[in-house]
Amino acid sequence: MKDILYMVGQYIRHHRVKTIILVLSISLIIYLPSGLRVVVNESAESLISRAGSTPLILGAKGSPLELVLNSLYFDTDAPESFPYKEYLRLGESPEISAIPLHTRFRAGEFPIVGTSMDYFNYRNLTVASGENLVFLGDCVIGFRVAERLGLEPGDSLISTPSSVFNLAGAYPLMMNVQGILAPSGTPDDESVFVDLKTAWIMEGLAHGHEDLQQDGLNGSVLEREGDNIIANASVAEYNRVTESNMQSFHFHGDPGKFPITAALVFPGNQRAATLLEGRYLGEEEVVHLVDPVEVMEELLGTIIKIQNYMITGIVIIGLSTLATTVLVFMLSLRLRKKEIETMHKIGGARRRIRAILVSEILSVLLMGALISLILTTLTAHFGPAILKGILLGGGA
Amino acid sequence: MIEVRNLQFEYPGREFTLRVPSFDFPFGSTAAITGPSGIGKTTFLLLLAGYLVPGEGKVTINATQLSEMNDRERRAFRIRHIGMVFQEFELIEYLSALDNMLLPFRITPELELTREVVERARDLSGAFGITGLMHRNVRRLSQGERQRVALCRALLTKPGLLLCDEPTGNLDPVNKERTLDLLMETVQQSKTTLVVVTHDHLHLTRFERVVDFPEISQPLTAHKEEGGDRP
């Protein structure tokens, strides 16, 4: 066996360019369909598992897929928002509980999720260091956010304005990093969580500023009518909630009209779920209820259909590549006819000579298979994240 | 002793039949076989080596009758007892000079590649003046150097019989002379029987016996091929 392997090694070493091309062709023939299948299957599992743990999602009428992807992964463009009162309406039924979500803002590459404390219990998220949300302006961050930005409890993190041209409001808010979540292996690791009210401060619906009752600010007051004071732009607005200025933060307008992007809905039983679904079938409703599993299965159905088309194409290309590879082997054997004849002439054992030739072909096939196995393993590891990134239109 | 009796051979589908009624040749001597191209000299050499099997008659090498052996036995006998040198050298182009010499030990379980064999290969290469070329790929060797590698390969198994098919046919006069000197010196030292097919009449005097092939054979139909005398 040692001599056979030595001969094979020498042949491959001498014909390394030809061998590399053959090995790569074979590895691609094997890898492309298997890699594609692995990435789709792994992605399907990962996408469905998150969707499966989310019963129903309430959102503004529009694309159910956009609503589901944003509500599960936060990393897509935020869907249309809807009034908070729709969320409050859910609470009218004792059999239904819900968690609001507001996902319109980002802190750099990471989404800011405005929600309630129930979200942490529902997703089994625990704070690994620091504390959970306490005050307005606090945030807790996923462990990957902390890792990438090098943040620790007590640090601050600034929100990114939705548009640099948005002069009317939505000033960036300096958030206080209150805690860091334990790793969960979900998109929550890459998210920044704030209280819903903090998200509304970012919307410009609540703000804090200097006390206009102070004598020193009389120059800023344009008009005074009872408790209503109209001031000019010289009054400083706070971009960070601190213990000293917290009392000055207040909301303008009716909170029932404030925006949220989704609500995770938990019907207590099937009857409640059915009644709820019926409620939102009316055309006058501004929101609709979607089943994330149904939506994700529809998406995966499309992906699998595309995958099947691609596999068909790859198989056809693979067969022609395989035919070319066989042809290369056959031509190679023909070119080596004299060499093989020499071995026979000097008395080489028929079985040994055949073993050398077969081993050369097997080595190329094995190397191709090994490379495709490595590629498939890497794909299984990184592929779902990449596919998810593509589906969500950003980094995974 | 090499004994050939009533040998008859024909290639399937070709109009060529070689007949050698009788040929005897003592072991330890040197012989040159001459004759016109296409008459069957190379075929005769391959029959002596047991690579080709006669349709009739028998070939006996040192009391071993090749025609009674099966393919596996003939191969084992050939690689152990017969060295072969070809006009085109027939070296394996992806191997170094040393690996070409060691080739017989890698393509059969009959021979074992030991450290002693490698040492012998080095000694032989020293005797043939190619020590410094041992690890060079044979494609980067000159014709003369390649032929010396081919001779080393044939001699490394210490064969009792060395069959050479026009071993100097592709060499220039200087290399031809040098190669024949080496060949003769080596076979005399090792008492190897040497049978050489050659067209080179200038060097026939170096051999103990010169066989004019038409005198020992009766070809029924000669089928001449371009570029060689192999039918």
Interface residues (C-beta under 8 A of the other chain):
Chain A: D3 I4 Y6 M7 Q10 Y11 R13 H14 H15 K338 E339 T342 M343 H344 K345 I346 G347 G348 A349 R350 R352 I353 I356
Chain B: L46 A49 Y51 D71 R72 R75 A76 F77 R78 I79 R80 I82 M84 F86 E90 I92 E93 Y94 L95 D99 L103 P104 F105 R106 I107 T108 P109 E110 L113 N137 R153 A154
